[in-house]
Amino acid sequence: MPAAMGLQTNFIPKGKQKTEYIEQANQMRNILNKQRSTVLEGSFGNEKNHYLLQKSRARTQDTDICWIFFGMMTANISIIAQRMQNADAYARAA
């Protein structure tokens, strides 16, 4: 898909590439990967603080995994609910 549609990828193109292109593509790929990992780590940090995941209270590994799973589900549900509430408010204002 063309980049004009707002989609970007980090895939390495097939075939032989120019040296300048390879260096520039590697730099861009590294910047994008670092930014994505920073956003992901920040998301986990927020969820740990807001959904009681900073210290697991589980006694077995299975219940620990369940605790984390339900904490992440709660975080996702609250984000979806907030988006739905914002959409309703926007629709009423229009």
C-alpha positions as CSV (number, residue, x, y, z in Angstrom):
1,M,0.0,0.0,0.0
2,P,1.3,3.5,-0.7
3,A,2.5,5.7,2.2
4,A,-0.1,8.3,1.0
5,M,-2.8,6.2,2.7
6,G,-1.2,6.9,6.1
7,L,0.3,3.4,6.4
8,Q,3.9,2.8,7.2
9,T,5.9,-0.4,7.6
10,N,9.4,-1.4,8.8
11,F,9.8,-4.2,6.4
12,I,13.1,-4.6,4.6
13,P,12.6,-4.3,0.9
14,K,13.7,-7.2,-1.4
15,G,16.5,-7.0,-3.8
16,K,19.7,-5.1,-3.9
17,Q,19.5,-1.5,-2.5
18,K,21.8,1.5,-2.7
19,T,24.2,1.9,0.2
20,E,22.7,5.3,1.1
21,Y,19.2,4.0,1.2
22,I,20.2,1.0,3.4
23,E,21.8,3.3,6.0
24,Q,18.9,5.7,6.0
25,A,16.4,2.9,6.2
26,N,18.3,1.3,9.1
27,Q,18.3,4.7,11.0
28,M,14.6,5.2,10.4
29,R,13.8,1.6,11.4
30,N,15.8,2.0,14.7
31,I,14.0,5.3,15.5
32,L,10.6,3.9,14.8
33,N,11.3,0.7,16.8
34,K,12.6,2.8,19.8
35,Q,9.5,5.1,19.7
36,R,7.1,2.1,19.6
37,S,8.8,0.3,22.5
38,T,8.8,3.5,24.5
39,V,5.1,3.9,24.0
40,L,4.5,0.3,24.9
41,E,6.6,0.5,28.1
42,G,4.7,3.7,29.1
43,S,1.4,1.9,28.6
44,F,2.5,-0.9,30.9
45,G,3.8,1.5,33.5
46,N,0.4,3.4,33.6
47,E,-1.5,0.1,33.9
48,K,0.8,-1.1,36.7
49,N,0.1,2.1,38.6
50,H,-3.6,2.4,38.0
51,Y,-4.8,-1.2,38.0
52,L,-3.0,-2.6,41.0
53,L,-0.4,-4.5,39.0
54,Q,2.7,-3.0,40.7
55,K,2.9,-5.9,43.2
56,S,1.3,-9.2,42.5
57,R,-0.7,-10.7,45.3
58,A,-0.9,-14.1,43.7
59,R,0.6,-17.2,45.3
60,T,1.0,-19.4,42.2
61,Q,2.2,-18.6,38.7
62,D,-1.2,-19.4,37.2
63,T,-3.0,-16.9,39.5
64,D,-0.3,-14.4,38.8
65,I,-1.0,-14.7,35.1
66,C,-4.7,-14.3,35.7
67,W,-4.2,-11.3,37.8
68,I,-2.1,-9.6,35.1
69,F,-4.6,-10.6,32.4
70,F,-7.6,-9.2,34.2
71,G,-5.7,-6.0,35.0
72,M,-4.9,-5.5,31.3
73,M,-8.4,-6.3,30.3
74,T,-9.7,-3.7,32.8
75,A,-7.3,-1.2,31.4
76,N,-8.5,-1.9,27.8
77,I,-12.2,-1.8,28.8
78,S,-11.8,1.6,30.5
79,I,-10.1,3.0,27.4
80,I,-12.9,1.7,25.2
81,A,-15.6,3.1,27.5
82,Q,-13.9,6.5,27.5
83,R,-13.8,6.5,23.7
84,M,-17.4,5.6,23.5
85,Q,-18.4,8.3,26.0
86,N,-16.4,10.9,24.0
87,A,-18.1,9.7,20.7
88,D,-21.5,10.1,22.3
89,A,-20.7,13.6,23.5
90,Y,-19.4,14.5,20.1
91,A,-22.5,13.2,18.4
92,R,-24.8,15.1,20.8
93,A,-22.9,18.3,20.1
94,A,-23.2,18.0,16.3
